[in-house]
Amino acid sequence: MRVLLSYRFLAVEMRVPPAKSNGQTEYLLEFEKPLGRLNRQIGELEAEQKRSGRDFNSQIRNLRSEYLSLLRGTYANLTPWETVQVARHPRRPLGVDYLERMVKDFVELHGDRRFADDRAIRTGFGRISQQRFVVIAQHKGRETKEKIECNFGCAQPEGYRKALRAMQLAQKFHLPILTLIDTPGAYPGIGSEERGVAEAIAVNLREMSRLRTPIMCVVIGEGGSGGALGIGVGDRIAMLEYAYYSVISPEGCAAILWKTGAKAQEAAEAMRITSRYLKALDVIDDIISEPLGGAHRDVAEMAATLERYVGRTYRELSRLTPEALLEKRYARWRRMGRHLKLQDGLPVGKP
């Protein structure tokens, strides 16, 4: 449990005054420190111009141009470990942020009809791009109290059973399913194990593989282990550009291989967990572009982009009969993964 939950304290942040006087403090990750210095200079010049009445517009324009150029270059060359930090950014949009912005008339379903209502997974009916959907979203929580209530996004067996109940309703009413994946892994506590979390995930894998309705799965942040797979079997698997998808967290991998979480950066590099690696290896189908600098810099734009992707993908899948849908889903999961030669750390050539 320590390995799974410790990630929250490993992302290095610092606070600097924002360039825009929006009353908030900007969170910067360690690799964003040069951006923070430029942002601070812009803020200081704007404040001085307002105080003294002197014209600094030319210098401010130059600094903003330099800031955008540096931001673009930084995010175009993120290492896997830096991508993990972005996926865990404290202001990265969570599942409920997308529910609020892209799902109209959302009606939430509660409970698994067996034990409890797991708040780490939200389910319900709603409309996306004028089409009715069943939406299942993992939720980490934003404030401390909510994070504890949601187990930091680590669902328990009742969460996966609640998700399955919603998916079975989707099949009954001929509705497509959208799952939003964002978890470091399923909850590893004693109670979770006693109530059969492994069995609950296994049942979801089996049942999702044969549901006779379109299923779209999108990794919006962290896609960790069986916790992600429990709602991750679908006809189309996509990731946001700066999300990651992995069999285990980098810290967990490092603790197993090197007996220390300090090797998490090396583990992230070795596991090939970022979207471009996984697309090349045919583990995922699509990469959804994020706004410049990550989804946390423009949540509204990210939600609009995701909504367009979901609408477009549903239109493609809706043309298939249930029999063809199941056949293609089976073939897609049978072929998952490729063995390719590596060049500069990336897969090249034909499988």
The 8 nearest C-alpha neighbors of each residue, nearest first, counted from 0:
[[1, 3, 2, 187, 4, 188, 186, 5],
 [2, 0, 4, 3, 5, 6, 251, 187],
 [1, 3, 0, 5, 251, 4, 250, 6],
 [4, 2, 0, 1, 5, 183, 6, 251],
 [3, 5, 1, 6, 2, 0, 7, 151],
 [6, 4, 7, 2, 1, 8, 3, 9],
 [7, 5, 9, 8, 4, 3, 10, 250],
 [8, 6, 5, 9, 4, 10, 87, 151],
 [7, 9, 6, 5, 10, 11, 4, 12],
 [8, 10, 6, 7, 11, 5, 84, 12],
 [11, 9, 84, 8, 12, 7, 28, 6],
 [12, 10, 29, 28, 9, 13, 8, 84],
 [13, 11, 28, 27, 29, 10, 26, 14],
 [14, 12, 27, 26, 28, 15, 11, 29],
 [13, 15, 26, 25, 27, 24, 12, 16],
 [14, 16, 25, 17, 35, 24, 13, 39],
 [15, 17, 24, 39, 25, 18, 14, 42],
 [18, 16, 19, 25, 24, 15, 20, 38],
 [17, 19, 42, 38, 41, 39, 20, 16],
 [20, 18, 17, 21, 42, 22, 16, 41],
 [19, 21, 22, 17, 18, 23, 42, 16],
 [22, 20, 23, 19, 17, 24, 18, 25],
 [21, 23, 20, 24, 17, 19, 16, 25],
 [24, 22, 21, 25, 17, 20, 16, 19],
 [23, 25, 16, 17, 14, 15, 26, 22],
 [24, 26, 17, 14, 15, 27, 16, 23],
 [27, 25, 14, 13, 12, 24, 28, 15],
 [26, 28, 12, 13, 31, 14, 25, 29],
 [27, 29, 12, 31, 11, 30, 13, 26],
 [28, 30, 31, 11, 32, 12, 27, 13],
 [29, 31, 28, 32, 81, 33, 27, 73],
 [32, 30, 34, 28, 29, 33, 27, 35],
 [31, 33, 35, 34, 30, 29, 36, 27],
 [34, 32, 36, 35, 31, 37, 30, 69],
 [35, 33, 31, 37, 32, 36, 38, 66],
 [34, 36, 32, 38, 33, 37, 39, 31],
 [35, 37, 39, 33, 38, 34, 40, 32],
 [38, 36, 40, 34, 39, 35, 66, 41],
 [37, 39, 35, 41, 18, 36, 40, 34],
 [38, 40, 42, 36, 37, 41, 35, 16],
 [41, 39, 37, 43, 42, 38, 44, 36],
 [40, 42, 38, 44, 39, 43, 18, 59],
 [43, 41, 18, 39, 45, 40, 44, 46],
 [42, 44, 40, 46, 45, 41, 47, 39],
 [45, 43, 47, 41, 46, 42, 48, 40],
 [44, 46, 48, 42, 43, 47, 41, 49],
 [47, 45, 43, 49, 44, 48, 50, 42],
 [46, 48, 50, 44, 49, 45, 51, 43],
 [49, 47, 45, 52, 53, 51, 46, 50],
 [48, 50, 46, 47, 52, 51, 45, 53],
 [51, 49, 47, 48, 52, 46, 53, 45],
 [52, 50, 48, 53, 49, 47, 46, 54],
 [51, 53, 48, 49, 50, 54, 47, 55],
 [54, 52, 48, 51, 55, 49, 47, 50],
 [53, 55, 56, 48, 52, 57, 51, 58],
 [56, 54, 58, 57, 59, 48, 53, 44],
 [57, 55, 59, 58, 54, 60, 45, 48],
 [56, 58, 60, 59, 55, 61, 54, 62],
 [59, 57, 61, 55, 60, 56, 62, 44],
 [58, 60, 56, 62, 61, 57, 41, 63],
 [61, 59, 63, 57, 58, 62, 56, 64],
 [62, 60, 64, 58, 59, 63, 65, 57],
 [61, 63, 65, 59, 64, 60, 66, 58],
 [64, 62, 66, 60, 65, 61, 59, 67],
 [63, 65, 61, 67, 62, 66, 60, 68],
 [64, 66, 62, 68, 63, 67, 69, 61],
 [67, 65, 63, 69, 64, 68, 62, 70],
 [68, 66, 70, 64, 69, 65, 71, 63],
 [67, 69, 65, 71, 66, 70, 72, 64],
 [68, 70, 72, 66, 71, 67, 73, 65],
 [71, 69, 67, 73, 68, 72, 66, 74],
 [72, 70, 68, 69, 74, 73, 67, 75],
 [71, 73, 69, 75, 70, 74, 68, 76],
 [74, 72, 70, 75, 71, 76, 69, 77],
 [75, 73, 76, 77, 71, 72, 292, 70],
 [74, 76, 72, 73, 71, 77, 70, 292],
 [77, 75, 74, 73, 78, 72, 71, 81],
 [78, 76, 74, 81, 75, 82, 73, 79],
 [77, 79, 81, 80, 82, 76, 268, 83],
 [80, 78, 82, 81, 268, 267, 273, 83],
 [81, 79, 83, 264, 82, 78, 267, 84],
 [80, 82, 84, 78, 83, 79, 77, 85],
 [83, 81, 79, 85, 80, 84, 241, 77],
 [82, 84, 80, 86, 81, 85, 79, 87],
 [85, 83, 81, 87, 82, 86, 10, 88],
 [84, 86, 88, 82, 87, 83, 81, 241],
 [85, 87, 220, 83, 242, 84, 88, 241],
 [88, 86, 84, 85, 89, 83, 220, 91],
 [87, 89, 85, 91, 90, 86, 84, 295],
 [90, 88, 91, 87, 141, 26, 92, 295],
 [91, 89, 88, 295, 92, 26, 141, 87],
 [90, 92, 295, 88, 89, 294, 93, 87],
 [93, 91, 96, 295, 90, 298, 294, 94],
 [94, 92, 96, 95, 138, 91, 97, 139],
 [93, 95, 136, 138, 96, 97, 137, 179],
 [94, 96, 98, 97, 93, 99, 138, 136],
 [97, 95, 99, 93, 94, 98, 92, 100],
 [96, 98, 100, 95, 99, 94, 101, 302],
 [99, 97, 95, 102, 96, 100, 101, 94],
 [98, 100, 96, 97, 101, 95, 102, 103],
 [101, 99, 97, 98, 102, 96, 302, 299],
 [100, 102, 97, 98, 99, 306, 302, 127],
 [103, 101, 98, 127, 126, 125, 105, 99],
 [102, 104, 126, 105, 125, 101, 127, 99],
 [105, 103, 125, 106, 126, 102, 124, 127],
 [104, 106, 125, 103, 124, 102, 107, 123],
 [107, 105, 124, 123, 125, 104, 108, 122],
 [106, 108, 123, 122, 105, 109, 124, 121],
 [107, 109, 123, 122, 106, 110, 165, 121],
 [110, 108, 116, 107, 111, 161, 122, 121],
 [109, 111, 116, 115, 112, 161, 117, 108],
 [110, 112, 161, 113, 160, 157, 115, 116],
 [113, 111, 110, 114, 115, 161, 116, 160],
 [114, 112, 111, 115, 157, 110, 160, 161],
 [113, 115, 112, 157, 111, 116, 110, 194],
 [116, 114, 110, 117, 157, 111, 113, 112],
 [115, 117, 110, 109, 118, 111, 157, 158],
 [116, 118, 158, 119, 157, 120, 115, 154],
 [119, 117, 149, 120, 116, 121, 148, 138],
 [118, 120, 149, 138, 152, 154, 117, 137],
 [121, 119, 137, 118, 136, 158, 138, 117],
 [122, 120, 136, 135, 137, 118, 119, 123],
 [123, 121, 135, 108, 134, 107, 136, 162],
 [122, 124, 107, 108, 106, 134, 133, 105],
 [125, 123, 133, 106, 105, 132, 134, 107],
 [124, 126, 105, 104, 132, 103, 102, 131],
 [127, 125, 131, 103, 130, 102, 129, 132],
 [126, 128, 102, 130, 129, 101, 131, 103],
 [127, 129, 130, 310, 126, 306, 307, 101],
 [130, 128, 127, 126, 131, 103, 310, 125],
 [131, 129, 126, 127, 128, 132, 310, 125],
 [130, 132, 126, 125, 127, 174, 129, 133],
 [133, 131, 175, 125, 174, 176, 126, 124],
 [132, 134, 124, 176, 123, 169, 177, 175],
 [133, 135, 177, 123, 122, 178, 176, 132],
 [136, 134, 122, 178, 121, 179, 177, 162],
 [137, 135, 179, 121, 94, 120, 178, 138],
 [136, 138, 120, 181, 119, 180, 94, 121],
 [137, 139, 119, 152, 94, 140, 120, 136],
 [152, 140, 138, 151, 146, 149, 119, 141],
 [139, 141, 146, 145, 138, 142, 149, 151],
 [140, 142, 146, 145, 143, 139, 89, 93],
 [141, 143, 145, 144, 146, 140, 147, 139],
 [142, 144, 146, 145, 147, 141, 140, 148],
 [143, 145, 147, 146, 142, 148, 140, 141],
 [144, 146, 140, 148, 142, 147, 143, 149],
 [147, 145, 140, 151, 143, 149, 148, 144],
 [146, 148, 150, 144, 149, 145, 151, 143],
 [147, 149, 145, 146, 150, 144, 118, 140],
 [150, 148, 119, 146, 118, 151, 147, 152],
 [151, 149, 147, 153, 152, 148, 146, 119],
 [152, 150, 139, 146, 149, 153, 147, 140],
 [139, 153, 151, 119, 182, 138, 150, 149],
 [154, 152, 186, 185, 150, 184, 151, 182],
 [155, 153, 185, 119, 186, 158, 152, 120],
 [154, 156, 186, 158, 191, 157, 196, 185],
 [157, 155, 196, 159, 158, 199, 195, 191],
 [156, 158, 160, 159, 155, 111, 161, 117],
 [159, 157, 117, 161, 156, 155, 160, 154],
 [158, 160, 162, 156, 161, 157, 199, 163],
 [161, 159, 157, 163, 162, 158, 111, 164],
 [160, 162, 111, 158, 164, 159, 163, 110],
 [161, 163, 159, 165, 160, 164, 158, 166],
 [164, 162, 166, 160, 165, 161, 167, 159],
 [163, 165, 161, 167, 162, 166, 160, 168],
 [164, 166, 168, 162, 163, 167, 169, 161],
 [167, 165, 169, 163, 168, 164, 162, 170],
 [166, 168, 170, 164, 169, 165, 163, 171],
 [169, 167, 171, 165, 166, 170, 172, 164],
 [170, 168, 174, 166, 167, 172, 171, 173],
 [169, 171, 173, 167, 168, 172, 212, 174],
 [170, 172, 168, 169, 173, 167, 174, 166],
 [171, 173, 169, 170, 174, 168, 167, 175],
 [174, 172, 170, 171, 169, 212, 175, 211],
 [173, 175, 169, 132, 172, 170, 131, 176],
 [176, 174, 213, 132, 212, 214, 133, 169],
 [175, 177, 214, 133, 132, 134, 215, 213],
 [176, 178, 134, 215, 216, 214, 135, 133],
 [179, 177, 135, 216, 136, 134, 217, 180],
 [178, 180, 136, 217, 218, 216, 135, 137],
 [181, 179, 218, 137, 219, 217, 227, 222],
 [182, 180, 221, 220, 137, 222, 219, 218],
 [181, 183, 152, 221, 184, 222, 223, 153],
 [182, 184, 223, 221, 3, 222, 248, 153],
 [185, 183, 226, 223, 182, 224, 153, 225],
 [184, 186, 226, 153, 154, 187, 155, 225],
 [185, 187, 153, 154, 155, 188, 184, 191],
 [188, 186, 0, 185, 191, 192, 189, 155],
 [189, 187, 191, 190, 186, 192, 0, 155],
 [188, 190, 192, 191, 193, 187, 194, 186],
 [191, 189, 193, 192, 188, 194, 187, 155],
 [192, 190, 188, 194, 189, 155, 193, 196],
 [193, 191, 189, 195, 190, 194, 196, 188],
 [192, 194, 190, 195, 191, 189, 196, 188],
 [193, 195, 191, 192, 190, 196, 156, 157],
 [196, 194, 192, 198, 193, 197, 199, 156],
 [195, 197, 156, 199, 198, 192, 191, 155],
 [198, 196, 200, 199, 195, 201, 192, 156],
 [197, 199, 201, 195, 196, 200, 202, 156],
 [200, 198, 196, 202, 197, 201, 156, 195],
 [201, 199, 229, 203, 197, 202, 198, 196],
 [202, 200, 198, 204, 203, 199, 197, 205],
 [203, 201, 205, 199, 204, 200, 206, 198],
 [204, 202, 200, 206, 201, 205, 229, 207],
 [205, 203, 201, 202, 207, 206, 229, 208],
 [206, 204, 202, 208, 203, 207, 201, 209],
 [205, 207, 203, 208, 209, 204, 202, 210],
 [208, 206, 210, 209, 204, 205, 203, 232],
 [207, 209, 206, 205, 210, 204, 232, 233],
 [210, 208, 207, 206, 211, 325, 205, 328],
 [211, 209, 207, 212, 208, 206, 170, 167],
 [212, 210, 321, 209, 170, 325, 213, 324],
 [211, 213, 175, 210, 170, 173, 214, 321],
 [214, 212, 175, 176, 316, 234, 215, 211],
 [213, 215, 176, 233, 234, 177, 175, 212],
 [216, 214, 177, 235, 233, 234, 176, 236],
 [215, 217, 178, 236, 231, 177, 233, 237],
 [218, 216, 237, 179, 238, 219, 180, 236],
 [217, 219, 180, 238, 220, 179, 222, 181],
 [220, 218, 239, 181, 180, 242, 217, 238],
 [221, 219, 242, 86, 181, 218, 243, 222],
 [220, 222, 181, 182, 243, 183, 223, 242],
 [223, 221, 244, 227, 181, 182, 243, 218],
 [222, 224, 183, 184, 245, 227, 182, 247],
 [223, 225, 246, 247, 226, 184, 227, 245],
 [226, 224, 228, 227, 229, 184, 185, 223],
 [225, 227, 185, 184, 224, 229, 228, 223],
 [226, 228, 222, 225, 223, 229, 224, 231],
 [227, 229, 231, 225, 230, 226, 232, 224],
 [228, 230, 200, 227, 226, 231, 203, 225],
 [231, 229, 228, 227, 232, 178, 203, 180],
 [230, 232, 228, 229, 216, 227, 233, 178],
 [233, 231, 207, 230, 204, 208, 228, 216],
 [234, 232, 214, 235, 215, 216, 231, 236],
 [233, 235, 328, 214, 215, 213, 236, 232],
 [234, 236, 215, 233, 284, 216, 237, 214],
 [237, 235, 216, 283, 284, 217, 215, 233],
 [238, 236, 285, 217, 284, 286, 283, 216],
 [239, 237, 218, 286, 217, 287, 240, 219],
 [238, 240, 287, 242, 219, 241, 286, 288],
 [239, 241, 288, 287, 289, 286, 242, 274],
 [242, 240, 82, 239, 86, 85, 243, 293],
 [243, 241, 220, 86, 239, 240, 221, 219],
 [242, 244, 273, 272, 221, 222, 83, 274],
 [245, 243, 222, 272, 223, 221, 273, 242],
 [244, 246, 247, 223, 272, 224, 222, 243],
 [245, 247, 224, 223, 248, 244, 225, 222],
 [248, 246, 224, 245, 223, 251, 252, 249],
 [247, 249, 251, 250, 252, 223, 183, 245],
 [250, 248, 263, 252, 267, 266, 251, 253],
 [251, 249, 263, 260, 253, 248, 252, 254],
 [250, 252, 254, 248, 253, 249, 2, 247],
 [251, 253, 249, 255, 250, 254, 256, 247],
 [252, 254, 250, 256, 260, 263, 262, 257],
 [253, 255, 258, 259, 251, 260, 252, 257],
 [256, 254, 252, 253, 258, 257, 251, 259],
 [257, 255, 253, 254, 258, 252, 259, 266],
 [256, 258, 253, 259, 254, 255, 262, 260],
 [259, 257, 254, 255, 256, 253, 260, 262],
 [260, 258, 254, 261, 257, 253, 262, 255],
 [259, 261, 250, 254, 253, 262, 263, 251],
 [260, 262, 259, 263, 253, 250, 264, 254],
 [263, 261, 260, 253, 265, 264, 259, 266],
 [264, 262, 250, 249, 266, 253, 265, 260],
 [263, 265, 267, 80, 266, 262, 268, 249],
 [266, 264, 268, 262, 263, 267, 269, 253],
 [265, 267, 263, 269, 249, 268, 264, 253],
 [268, 266, 249, 264, 270, 265, 269, 80],
 [267, 269, 265, 266, 79, 270, 271, 264],
 [268, 270, 266, 267, 271, 265, 272, 264],
 [269, 271, 267, 272, 268, 266, 245, 249],
 [272, 270, 269, 276, 273, 268, 267, 277],
 [271, 273, 244, 243, 245, 270, 277, 276],
 [274, 272, 243, 276, 275, 271, 79, 277],
 [273, 275, 277, 276, 278, 240, 238, 243],
 [274, 276, 278, 277, 273, 279, 286, 240],
 [277, 275, 279, 278, 274, 273, 271, 280],
 [276, 278, 280, 274, 282, 279, 275, 283],
 [277, 279, 281, 275, 283, 280, 276, 274],
 [280, 278, 276, 277, 281, 275, 346, 282],
 [279, 281, 277, 337, 336, 278, 282, 276],
 [282, 280, 278, 336, 283, 279, 335, 277],
 [281, 283, 277, 336, 335, 280, 278, 284],
 [284, 282, 236, 278, 281, 237, 277, 285],
 [283, 285, 236, 237, 235, 278, 281, 282],
 [286, 284, 237, 283, 287, 238, 236, 278],
 [285, 287, 238, 237, 240, 239, 288, 274],
 [288, 286, 239, 240, 238, 285, 289, 237],
 [289, 287, 240, 239, 286, 290, 304, 301],
 [288, 290, 294, 293, 240, 301, 291, 287],
 [291, 289, 293, 294, 292, 297, 301, 288],
 [292, 290, 293, 289, 71, 70, 296, 74],
 [291, 293, 290, 74, 70, 296, 71, 294],
 [292, 294, 290, 295, 289, 291, 296, 241],
 [293, 295, 289, 296, 298, 297, 290, 301],
 [296, 294, 91, 293, 297, 90, 298, 92],
 [295, 297, 294, 293, 292, 298, 290, 291],
 [298, 296, 300, 295, 299, 294, 301, 290],
 [297, 299, 301, 300, 294, 295, 302, 92],
 [300, 298, 302, 301, 297, 303, 100, 304],
 [301, 299, 303, 302, 298, 297, 304, 290],
 [300, 302, 298, 304, 303, 299, 294, 289],
 [301, 303, 305, 299, 304, 300, 97, 306],
 [302, 304, 306, 300, 301, 305, 299, 307],
 [305, 303, 301, 307, 306, 302, 300, 308],
 [304, 306, 308, 302, 307, 303, 301, 309],
 [305, 307, 303, 309, 308, 304, 302, 101],
 [308, 306, 310, 304, 305, 309, 311, 303],
 [307, 309, 305, 311, 306, 310, 312, 304],
 [310, 308, 306, 312, 307, 311, 313, 305],
 [311, 309, 307, 313, 308, 312, 128, 306],
 [310, 312, 308, 314, 313, 309, 307, 315],
 [313, 311, 315, 309, 314, 310, 308, 316],
 [312, 314, 316, 310, 315, 311, 317, 309],
 [313, 315, 317, 311, 312, 316, 310, 318],
 [316, 314, 312, 313, 317, 318, 311, 319],
 [317, 315, 313, 318, 314, 319, 213, 312],
 [316, 318, 314, 319, 315, 313, 213, 320],
 [317, 319, 316, 315, 320, 314, 313, 324],
 [320, 318, 317, 316, 324, 323, 321, 315],
 [319, 321, 323, 322, 324, 318, 317, 325],
 [322, 320, 324, 211, 323, 325, 319, 212],
 [321, 323, 325, 320, 324, 326, 211, 319],
 [324, 322, 326, 320, 325, 321, 319, 327],
 [323, 325, 321, 327, 322, 326, 319, 320],
 [326, 324, 328, 322, 323, 327, 329, 321],
 [325, 327, 323, 329, 328, 324, 330, 322],
 [326, 328, 330, 324, 329, 325, 331, 323],
 [329, 327, 325, 331, 234, 330, 326, 324],
 [328, 330, 326, 327, 332, 331, 325, 333],
 [331, 329, 327, 333, 328, 332, 326, 334],
 [332, 330, 328, 334, 329, 333, 327, 335],
 [333, 331, 335, 334, 329, 330, 328, 232],
 [334, 332, 330, 331, 335, 329, 328, 336],
 [333, 335, 332, 331, 330, 336, 337, 281],
 [336, 334, 332, 282, 333, 281, 331, 337],
 [335, 337, 281, 282, 280, 334, 338, 277],
 [338, 336, 280, 350, 339, 281, 335, 334],
 [337, 339, 350, 336, 340, 280, 346, 349],
 [340, 338, 350, 346, 337, 347, 341, 348],
 [339, 341, 346, 347, 342, 348, 338, 345],
 [342, 340, 346, 345, 344, 347, 339, 343],
 [341, 343, 344, 345, 346, 347, 340, 348],
 [344, 342, 345, 341, 346, 347, 340, 276],
 [343, 345, 342, 341, 346, 271, 276, 268],
 [344, 346, 341, 342, 343, 347, 276, 279],
 [347, 345, 341, 339, 340, 342, 279, 344],
 [348, 346, 340, 341, 339, 345, 342, 349],
 [349, 347, 339, 350, 340, 346, 341, 342],
 [348, 350, 339, 347, 340, 338, 337, 346],
 [349, 339, 338, 337, 348, 340, 347, 280]]
